Amino acid sequence: MAAMVGRDGEKAVILRMIEETRSGGGGVLLVAGEAGIGKSRLLAAAAGLAREAGLAVLTGWSTEGGGTYRSVAQALAGRPGGGPPPEELRPYRATLGRLLPEWAEPGDAPPPHVDPVLVLGEGLLRLLRATGGENGCLLVLEDVHWADADTLALVEYLATASRRWPVLTVVSARDDEPGQEPVHRLTRLAEVTTLRLGRLAPAEIEQLARRRAGDRALPGDLLGYVVDTSDCLPYLAEELVAGMLESGTVPGPGTLRVTPGLACRTTSRLATLAPARRAVLEAAAVLGDDADWTVLGPVTGQSEPEVLAALRAASPQLLVRAVGAAGDRLRWRHALTREVVLDSVTPPERAAVARRAADVLLSRGGPEHDARAAALLAAAGEHARSAGILLRLARLDLTGGALHSAEDLLDRAAATRALRPVVTIERVRLLTLRGQAPAALEAGAGALEELTGDQHAELCLRLAEAAVVARRWREADGYVERAGRPDDPWALVLAADSAFGAGELRRAAELAAVAAERAERAGRWDTVCQALTTIGRCALRHDPGLASAAYGVAAQVAAEHGLRPARVTALFGLAAIELLDHPDSPLLTEARELARRTGLLAEVVWSDLLLVDSVSTVEGPRAARDLARRAAEQAGRLRLHGMQAVAEVFTAMGYAVEGDVPGMEAALAEAAAHPDPPVEVAALGNASRALLRLLGHDLPAASALLDETVGDLAGRCEAGPVQYWGLWALLRTVVGDRDAEARETLRGSSVGFRSANRAGLQYADAVAAGREGRRAEAAELFAAGDRTLAGHHWWRRLLRLPALEAAIAAGWGDPVPALRTDLEAHLRAGDAHLARICRDLLRGAGAPTRQGRGLAPVPARLRAAGVTSREMDVLGLVAEGLTNRKIAERLFISPRTVDTHVASLLAKTASADRTELRTIARR
């Protein structure tokens, strides 16, 4: 490694971050500074220190116009091993296939609903962890000031996410030129550690010069010359010393004013080359920092041997090494070296070389060649050709999910002032994909008058698509009509989605049916699946069987034509129908696994939310809370704010059933703070508060809060059939507040297809019948509710409480045995508030319970030692790790009583401490 001085503090920071990475917490380090300040050398030192510490090291670098994710792909190409992706990386295979072509499969597409940069970041972290093993991995990315927008966005994501991974990313960037806002944005991130390299002190330059001179001593006047002429820039200082060593002479008194030293030195090197060879170097300078030498022959009109001879003559003084898998690229000794050579080429010569090089690159095809060609044509003043190429590349990036790079390409195309209306079409598409539908509508509306024919129709349909996403149904209809393509299946699907959002279900279904038929005739199978999905969503409101048939056909068509995202969507629709009646769904498991393997991480999160919802009715919201919290964390990492908000509401419900008001309100505040939350968030927030009131046995207050829940959801087609409709009708009936109206509303609503709501209505009808003296009918309706919720154990116990209270008051059914059964279940589940209500109701029914009697069976060996059933209850909770205070809350006894039971257990089992008690309990 070349000499490095004056960077001890920076090396200390690097060493600290390497040790933190070895301990499992990585980060991002940005090394910034002007050209020639020593960034590359410091990165090389970082790589060396990391290797000494046992980290795997991967290195890549960016170049002007190098293409999307170029430096990251180059770094991963150098990783050890190979073969197919391991199981952990299967969900990220499609996205990582962008960087590792051997992992890509036909039909791969970016995951919808999620910024692909986030998915790539999650996959990349897992890949780098696997690469680094126990010690971790260092990813080095040089010259990110030339990186594409998606690479910079990826680095930003790594900064926030890699703290929990053994992955350290070190990047370098110039910050001394205009147009470096992306780099400056990195420096402003709190999660990025920034080292800004300054020029060395005169004494440090002298030390550097001596090291560079080696055995040859430099007198004081020469050291002063190096200090003055280099202006304390390390690279220039070394170049000056290198020049002295190469020439074998030292500058005389008349040469001490040579500035800048590098320009003089580079120019003198160029002067030693023959004109033909110099032309090769000048053409390479026009092509960029990372020139493809195979282009130089056609550009300069020279043969391959002549080009190779020119490059050999320039190395290592001007060019230092070949790069790339085939060794077909050359890097300049330094960016400053290339700039000096480029300054020797006149503007007309640059334009001519750029034009010829662009034609050569375009003839080869491929996005990387095209990106360089576009930049060269722009430099040559051929703006229309450049804009056309940039548009084509932007469309590829939009299809491939590189949205940040697509935006950068569209900005570059717009800057040419050519093809402006066509650029607008793609910008509308981009903004819609990024979830910025209102901005898409604003961006595209003004360009409609400038377009005609197919382009006008395409822009109209893109705007209609944005309007659907923005839930502006009338606008969507207007743009579909303005497109003038009534037979286009895509236009029909957009019109159907707009009608569905507006609540016009019959019209939506009719339009979707026509769209499916026409799309099938045209062989547009993705549109067929979209139309069938819309039909399923419409039918679900009145005929689950018809909805199931539509989703089933969509799943079959998607499987037949390899449309994996469409198949996942259809399977989720089928699973949702199963969950209307059953507590679990095998299809949900199948859909989740297919989504995971396909990399559809948003759908994976959605499946987890469906699971949380199911667990909350079977085992209770408290049991589902940890699942909900994990789903919220995953949704947050993927910036799926709507799903994160829903998960946080489920978390709030877990706190509500424990009576933890601060925990509930904090979770609800987090959910409400997300931008544009789904309609269910506000509705379920009130439902959480209603649940809290219900568990406090304040039925009128709970009923009033559920009025707000139902008011938020009524008439909203996009809202799911949450289970609180049935509870709402039941409480309305128990408290006698417009109860007949509530029951009839639920009876005529599609939400009644869900068993939780259907059972709520049956219990409500039982209460109404019992109040009117129809005792046998009430008992039968109550039993029907029990049968409907046979698998939803927790939700059944919750709904039975107010119904059983009404049964006690009106004298119908047999509430006492039911309450005793539920009390035991509440105690086993740890639902203290529900158990308290059960006890109160039993006491009111004249059947008080003994609080001191335990529920747990006592094994024979412990019974022989004198352990009681109540002590066995305590022992089981000790085994769960609960404190005495928590055990007291769970069993409705005082902490002092628990202290007594624990002491008795220690004595009876001859245990020394709670650890031994836990061991006994596990036996």
N, C-alpha and C positions, 0 to 999 in steps of 0.2 A: 504494500500500500504506500502511496506517495506521502510525503511529509505533511503533517497537519499541526499547526501551532495555534495558540490563542483560543482554543475552543474547549477548555477544560470544563467550564460550567455547563456547556451544552452536552458534553459527553456524560456528565453526572446525571443530567435529566434523562438521557437515553437509558443509562444503566438502571435508574430507578424504575422507569416504565417497563423495561425488560423483566425485572424482578417481579413487578406487579403482574405482568402477563404470565409468568411462570406460576404465580399463585392463583391464576384463574380470572384475573380482571384486566382486560386489555384496554385499548383506547386508540385515539388518533393523534399523531404528532405531525404538525405542519412546520416544515423548515422553509422560511421565506427570506427573500433578499434579492438584491440586484444580480444581474449576470456577472459571473466571475468572482462571486463572493465566497464560494466554497460549499455550495449546497450539495452538489454531487459527492464531494469528498466526505462530507459529514454523513450522508446516507450510506456511503460505502463503509464508513467506520461503524455505523449502526448495524449494518448487516454482519460485519465481522464480530462485533460484540455479541450479537444474537446467536451466531453460530457457536461461539465459545460457550454460551450459556445453554446450548442444546436445542435451541429453537430451529424449526425449519424456516428457511428464507426463500421467498419467491419475489422476483423483481420484474417490473415492466415499466415502460415509459411512454408518454404521450408525444405525439407530433402534430404539427399543423395539418388539419384535414385528415387525421388518421382514422376516423370512423368511430362508431359507437362502441364503447367499452374496450377500445383497442388495448390500452395498457393493462387492464385487468385480465383480458384474455391472454395476452402475452405472458403475464406472470403465471397464470394457471397452466399454460403450456409447459412450463418448467417444473411442474410438481412431480414427485416420484410416483410410481405406480400407474395404474390405468384400469381398464376393464369397465364393466357396467357400474352404475351408481349403487352404493350400498343402500339397504332398506331405509335408513334414516333420511336419506336424501331423495327418496322416490317422490315425495310431494313437490320437490323443487327441481325435478329432472328437466321438465319442459323449459323452465326459465334458465337453468344453468346450461341448457343446450345451446343457448346463445353464445356462451363463452367456451363451451366444450362441445364442438360439433359432433364428436363421436357419441355424445349422449342424446342428441336430437333425434326425434322420430317423426315420420310423416304425419302431418295434421296437427303438429304442436302449435298452440296459440297461447298468447298471454292470458293469464287468468282475468276474467271480467270482474268488475267492482273493486279491484284492488290495484293500487299503483304498483306496476311490475317491479319498480326499483325496490320496494319494500320486500316483496317476495324474493327477489334476487339477493337482497341483503341478508335475509334470514337463511337462505340456502348457502350463500357464500360463507357465512360465519360457521355453519356446520361443516362445510367442506374443508375450510381452513383448520378447524379444530381436529378433524379426522387426519388432515395432513400433518399437523404438528404433534399429534400424540400427547403424551403427558406434559411435555415442556412448553408446548404452545407454538405459535407460528407468527412470523414477521412478514407482512406484505409491504413491499417497497414500491411506490409509484412515483416516478420522476416526471418533472415538467408538467404538472397538472394544470398550469396556466394555459396549456394547449389542449387540455382534455375536453371531450364532448360534455354536454350538459348532463347527460345521464350518469356519466362517471362521477362528476362532481356531486350530483344528488346522492349517488351511492356512498361516496365518502362521508357526506353529511349524515346519512343514515347509520353508517358504521360508527360514527362518533357518538351517537346517542345509544346504540344498541350493544356495542362491543364491551361495555364495562362488565358484562356478565359472561364474557367468553375469553378464553386464553388466546386472543388474537390482537396483535398490535399492528396498526397500519401507519406507516411513515411516508409522507408525501412531501415533495419539494415543489416550489412555485416561485416564479419571478413576480415581484410586486412593485417594480419600478417603471411600469409602462401603463398607458391609459387602457381602459377596457378590461380591467382585472377585477370587476365587481364580484364575480363568483368566488374568486380567491379571497377577496376581502370579506365576503360573507362567511367563509370558513373561519377566518380569524376572529369573527365576532361571536362564534358559537362557544358557549361556556364549556362544552364538553371537549373542545379541541385544545390541545396544548400547543402553543405557537412559540417557535424559536425564530426570532428575527435576527439574522446575522448581519452584524455591522462590519465596517472595514477594520482592519487590524491596526494596532498602534505601531508607530515607527520602529520601536524595539522588536516587536513581533515580526514585522516585515524583514528586518535584518536577520532575525533568527531563521525565518523561512528561507531567505536567500542563501544563508550559510549551509543549511541542510540540502538545498537543491544543488549547490556547488559541490557537495561531497568533499573529496580530499583536496580540492583546489581552494586555496585561501583567497578571499576577496578583501582587498584593502578597503579602508574606511571611505575613500572618495567614491569607490564603486558601490558600496553599500548605500551611501547617500544618494547616488544616482538612481539606484533601484527604488529607494523610498520615494524620491521626488517624482520620478517619471511614472511609477505605477500608481501614484496617488493612494497608496496603501490598499490597493485592490489585490488580493492574493494571487489570482490567476495571472494578472499582468506582471506581477513581480516575478513569478516563476518563468513566464515567457521571456522576460528580459534576461534572466540568468541563463536560460536555455540557449538563447541566441549567442551569448558570450561563449558558452561551452562549445556550441556547434562551429562557430567561426574561428575559434582559437584565438580571438583577439578581444581586446577591451575597447570600449568607445573612447575616442580622444576628446580633448576639450571642446572641439567644435560640434560634437554630436550630443552634448548634454541637454539640448533643447528639443530633442525629438519627442513629439507627443501626437497622438497617444502611442505608446510603445507597441501595442499590439498591431495597430494598423500598419505601422512602418514595417514590422516584422513579417506580417502576413503578405503585404505587398511585395516585399523583397523576395519572399518564397515564390509568389506567383511569377515574378519576373524571371526566375530561373527556368520556367517551363516554356516549351515551344508553343507557338500560338494555337496549334490544333489541340494540344493537351490542356492549355489554359481554357479553351472554349468548352472542353468537357467539364472542367471544374466550375466554370461560370454557369453552365446549364444546370449542374447539380445544385448550385446555390439557389437558382430560380425555383427548382423543384421542391426545395424545403430541407428541413433538418435531417430527415430520414429518407434520403433519395434512393429510388430503385435504379440500380445501375443499368439494368437491362433496357430502360427507357432511353438512356443517354445516346446510344448508337443511332436509333431512328431520328432523334431530335437534332443531333449534330451532324448527321450524315456520315458518320465514321463507322468503320467495321468494329466488330466485337474485340479483336486483338488490339486495335488502336485505343479503344476505350479502356480496356484493362491496363494497357501500358500507361495511360494517363493517370489512372487511379493509383497504380503502383508508384508512379513518380511522386504523387502528392502525399503518400502515406510514409511515415506517420506524422509528418509535420503539419498537414492540414486535415487529413482523414485518418481516423484511428482504428476502426475495426468494422468488420462485417457483422450484421445482426440478422435475425430472422432464421426460421428453421432451415431454409435453403441457402443461407448466406448471401441473399440477393439484395441486401440493403447495406448502406454505408452510413456511418454517423460521422458528423464533423467533430473535429477535435474539441471544439467548443462552439456554442451558439454565437459567440462574438466573432469567431473565425469566419463562420458562414456570412455574417452580416458585413464584414469587411470585403469579402469576395463579391457579395451581391452589390455593394456600393460601386464596384468597378464596372458594372454592367449598366448601360444607358437604358432609360425607360422604353424606347422602341425595341431595343434588343430583348429586354425582359418580356414584353408583350408577344414578340414573335416566338421566343422559346416556349413561353407558357401555352400559346395556342397550339404549337406543334406537339408539345407534351400531352396536352389535354386530348388531342385526337388519338394519340397512341394509346393512352389509358382507356379511353372510351371503346376502342376497338377490342380491348381485352375483356370488358364486361366485369361485373361484380361491384357490390356497394362500395368497397374501399377504393377501388380505382375510380369509380364515378365521383365519389366525394372529393378526391384530389383534383379530378378534372374540372369539377364545378368551381373550386377555388381558383384554379389556374385560368379558367375562362373569365371569371369575374375580374381577375387581375389584368387580363388582356382586353377588358372592355366589352366582351361579348355577353351582355347582361341577359338577353332573352334565352340564349342557350344555357347559361348558368342557372337561371331561374327554373327552366324546364327540368334540368337534372335534379336540382334541389327539391322540387316538388315530388318528383318520382321517389327520391330517397326518403322524403318525409312520409309519403304513403307507406313505404316499406316499414319505416319505424313505427308508424301508427298501427299497422297490422301486427308487427312484432312486439308491441307494447313498450317501446322505448319513447315514452311520451315527452320526456324532457329534451331529448335530442331532436325529436320531431318538431318541437316548438322552436328550437334553435335554427333548424333548417328552414322552417317557414319564415322566421325573422330574417334570415339571410336572403331568402327568395324575395321577400317584401322589400328589402333594402335595394334590390336591383331596379325596383319600380316597373318591372315587367310582369305580365300575367297576373296582375293584381286581383281580379275577380276570382280566378281559379285558386289563388292562394287563400282567399277568403273562405271558399268551400271547405278546404282542408282545415282551416283554423276553427271553423264551426264544429267540425267533426272532433278535432283535438279537444276543444273546451268541453264538449259534451262527454267525451271519454274521461276527462279529468274531474267530472262532477260539477263543472261550472256552467250549468245549463243557462242561467240568466245572462251570463257574459257571452255565451255562444249566440243567443238570440240577438243581443245587442250588436255583436260583431258582424252578423250576417245580414241583418235587415237592410242596411244601407246599400248592399251590393246587388240586390235583386234586380234593380232597374238596369244594371250594366250587363246582364246576362240574358241569353236567349236559348231556345231549343233545349237540348238535353242538359246543358249546364244549368240553365234556369230551373229545370225540374229537379235536378240533383240537389241544388241549394235549398229549394223549397222543402224537399223531403228531409234533408239534414236539419233544417230549422224545425220541422214538425217533430222529429225525433227529440230535439232539445226541448221543445215545448212539453212533450210527454214526460220527460225526466223532471222538468220544472213544475209539473202538475198544472200546466196552463192548458186546459182541455180545449177551450174555444180557439185559442191561438193555433193549437195543433191541427184542429179541423180546418182552419182557414188556410194553413200552409199546404195541407194535403190537397185541398180543392184547388189551390193556386198552382200546384205542380202540374195539373192537367194530365195525370196518368192514372185514370180510374181502373185500368186493367192490371196495373203493376201490383203483384202480390205484396211487395214491401209497403207500398202506399196503403193497401188494404189492412195490413197488420197494424200499421201506425194508427189508422183510423179506428180499428178495433180496440187497441190499447187506450186510446183517448176516450172512447165511449165507455169502456170499463171504468176508467178513473172517474168519469162524470156520473157513474151509477146507472148508465143505460145498458143494462146487462143483455137484454134481448138483442138490441142493435149490435152490441159488441160481438155476441156469439154469431150472429148472421154474417157480419163482415169477416170474422175469423174463418168461418166455414168456407166462404167464397175464396178467401186468400189461400186456404189450405188446398182447395181443389185446383186453383190456377198454378200455384207453386209446384204442385205435384206434376202437372202436365209439363211444366217448364223444367222439371228436374232440379228445382231449387229446394233441396231437402232441409237446409237449415231454416228456411222460411216456413216450410211445412211444419217443422217442430215448434217454431214460435207460434204459429196460428193454432195448433192443437193445444199448446199450453194455455193460450188465452181462452180457448173453448173450455178447458178444464177449470180455469179460475172462475169463469162465469157459471158453469154448471154446479160448482161446489156450493153455490148459494141456494140452490133449490133441489138438486138431484145428485147426491154423492156418487151414485152408481154410474151416471152419465159422465161425471167428472173423472171417475176412475177409468172408464173406457177410453176417454180422450187422452189422458196421461199415459195409459198403457200403449196406445198406438204410437204416441210420440216417443216413448222409450224404445219401442221396436224399430221405428224408422231411424232413430238416432244410432242404435246399435248396428243396424244394417249398413249405414253409410259412414260409420266411424266418427260420428259427431258426439264426442264424449261429454262436452259441457251440456249439450242439449239433453243427453241421456241422464245426466246427474239431475238436471232441473226436473225432468219427468219423474224420476224415481223419488225425488223429494215430494212432488205432488202426490204420488201414490202413498208415500209414508204418512204424509199429513192426513190423508183420508183414513188410513188405518188407526192413527192416533185419536181420531174422533171417538172411536168406540173402545179402544184397547189401551192398556197402560204402556205397552211397548210395541215396537214395530221392527220385524226382521228387515224390511225394506229400508228403514232408516240406517241400519248398520251397513247394508249393502251400498246405499247411496253415499254414506260418509266415507267408506273405504275407497270407492271409485273416485270421489272428489279428492281424497288425500293423495291417491296415486296419480291423479291427473294434474295435481297442483292447483286445484280450485280451492284456495285456502279460505276465501270468504264463505263458500258453501260448507266447508268443514266447521267454521265457527257457527254458522246457522244451524247445522245439525246438532252441535253441542247445546245450542239454546233450546232446540226442541227436546233434547234429552233432559235439560234442566227443568223445563216445564213439566215433563212427564214425572220426573223424580219428585217434584214439589207436590204432586197430587198423590203419589204412592207413598212416599216416606216423609213428606213435609218440606216446607221451605227451608227449615234449618238444615236438613240433610242435604238439600240442593245448593246451599250457599257456597260451599267451597268450589263446586263445579261451576257455579255462576261467576265466581271471582276469577277462576282460571280462564273462562271464556272472555271475560272483560279484559283481562291482561293481553290475551292473544289478539282480540279485536283492536285494542289500543295500539299494539305494535304494528298492526297492519293499517292503522288509521281508518278503521271501519267504525266511524263515530256512532252511526245509528245502532249497530249491533252492540257496541260497547255500552250505549245508554240502556238498551233493553237488559243486558246482563247485569248492569248495576242496579236496575229496578228489582230484578230477582234477588240480588244480594240484599237489598233493603228489606224485602219480605222475610228473609232469614233472620234479620235483626228484629223485625216486627214481632214475630212469634215468640221471641225471647223477652219482649218488653223493653228492648234496648232502643229508646227513643233517639238519643244522640247518634247512635250508629245508623239507624234507619234514615234519619233526616240528612246525615252526611252523604250517604249513598244516593239518596234521591237528588240532593243538590248537585252531585257529580253528574248524574244522568241528565238533569235538566240543563247543565252548562254546555253540553255538546251542541254544535251547530245543526239546525234543522232536524231535531230528533223525530223519530217516527211518532205517529199519533198515539200508539200504545203507551208511550213513556209517561205522558201526563196522566192518562187514564189509569195506568197501573200504579202510578204514584199515589193517587187518591185511594186506590184499592189497598195499597200497603197500609195507609193510615186507617182505613176502614177495618182491616184485619186486626190492627192494634186495638181499636175501640171494641171490636167484637171479643177479643180475648180479655178485655177489661170488663166485659159483660155490659157494655153500653150499646144496646141494640139500636136505639133511635139514632145515635150519632153515627154508628157504622152504616146504617141504612141511608142516611143523608149523604155520606161520602160516596157511597156506591151510586147514588143518583148522579153525582158528577162524573163518575167513571162511565156510566152508561151514556150520559149526555155527550161525552167526548167521542164515543165509539159509534153512536147511532148514525146510520146512513153513510158510513165510511167503508167503501168496498175494499180498500186496501188493508183494513184492520183485520187481524185474525180473530177467530172465535174464542176469546179468552174465557176462562172458566168462571169469571165473576158475575156473568149475567144470571146464572142460576142462583147464586148466593143473594144477588140483589132482589130477585123475585121472592125468594124465601123470606128474607128479612122484612121486605115490604108487607108480606102477608102476616108475619108474626107481630109486627108493630101496628098493623091495621092501617097503613097509610096508602090509600089508592091501590090496594093490593090486587083487586081484580084487573085493573088496568095493566099493572106490571106483569101479571101472569099471561094475559092475552098478548101483550107485546112480545113476550118471549115465545109464546106458543106459535106466533106467526113469523118468527125470525129464523134466518138460516143458522144462527148461532146455536139453535136448539138441536142441531145435528150432533153437537159434541155431547158426549155422555155426561160430563160434569154439569153442563147446563140443563140437560134433559132430566137428570136426577134432581137438580135443584127445583125444577118445576114440579116434579112428582112429590117431593117433600112439601112444597108450598101448597099444592092441591090437597095433600093430606091434612095440613093444618087448617085450610079453609073448610074441608069436609068435616073435620072433627069439631070445629067451632060451631058448625051448623047442626051438630047432633048426628051426623052420619058416621057413627063410630066404626062400623065394619069397613066401610069404604075407605075411611082414613087409614085404618090399619093396613089395608091392602095396598093403598098408594104408597105408604111408608115402606112396606116390604118391596114394592116395585123399585123405589129409589135405591134401596139396599142392593137389589140385584143388578141394577144399572151400574152401580159403582163397586162391583164386586172386587175388582183389582186395584181400585184407587183408594187404598186403605185410609190414608191420612185425610184426604178430602171428604171421604164418607163420614169419618168421625167428626170432622168440623161441621158439616151440614146437619148431621143428626142432632147436635146439641140444641140449636134453637127449635128444631122440630120436636125433640123430646121434651123440652121445656113447655112447649104449647100442648103436648099430649098430657103432661101432668096437670096443667091448668084446666084443660077441657075434659079430662077423664077418659081418654081413649087409648087403645093400644096397651102395651105392657112395657112402660118406659124403664122401670127399675132394673130388670136384668140387663137391658141394653146399656144403661148407664154404667152398671158394674163392669160389664165386658169392656166398654170403652175406657173406663178409668184404668183398668189394668194395662191396656194398650198405651194409654197416654203416659203412664208411669214408666213403662218399659222404654218408650221412645224419648223420655226426658222432656215431655211437653208439660211443664209445670202449670202454666196458666189454664190449659184445657183440663188438666186433672183437677185444679181448684174449682173450676166451674162444675165439673162432674160431681165433686163432693158436695158443693152447695146445692145442686139440684137434687141429689139423693137425700140430703138433709131436709130440703123442702118437701120431698115426697114421703118423709117419715121413715127413711131407710138410711140412717147415718152409717158411715164406714169407720172402721178402726184404723187410725193413721199409723199405729205402731206395728201392725202386722205386715210382714214382708211378703214379697211375691215370688222371689227366686227359690227354686228347689235346692235342697241341701244334700250334697253327695253323702253317701253312707259314712265314709271315713271322717268327714268333718262333723256329721251329726253325732258320731261317737265321741268327738272331742267337745261336744256341747255347743257347737255353732248353731245359732238360730237362723230363721228365714230372713229376718230383718238384717242380721249381721252379714248374711250372704249377699243381700242387696248392696250393702256398703262395700263388701269385699269386691264385688264385680265392678263398682265404680272406682275403687282404688286401683284396680287393674287397668282401667282406662286412663289413669294418670290424673284424675280430678283431685283438687284440693278438698279439704274438709268443708270449707265454705260452699264450694260448688256442689259437693255431695248433699249438703244440707238443703240447698235450693232445689236440687233434683228430687229429693225424697220428702220435702215439706216437713222437715224437722229442724231443730236448732243446731247450730254448729257445736254447742257443748255436748249435745246428744251424740253427734257423730264422733266427737273426741272419745266419748265413753265406749262407743262401739269399736272404734279402731284399737283402743287400749285392750279391750276384751279379746279382740281377734289376735292381737300380738301374743297375749298370754295363752289363749286356748291352742294356738298353733305353734307355740314356742318359737316365734319368729323374732329376729333382732330388729327389723325395720320394715318400712313399706316395700322395699325392693323384694324382700323375701315373701311378703304377702302377695305381691304381684305374681311371683313364681308359683306360689301355691294355687292362686286363682286360675292360672293358665293350665294347670293339671286337670 
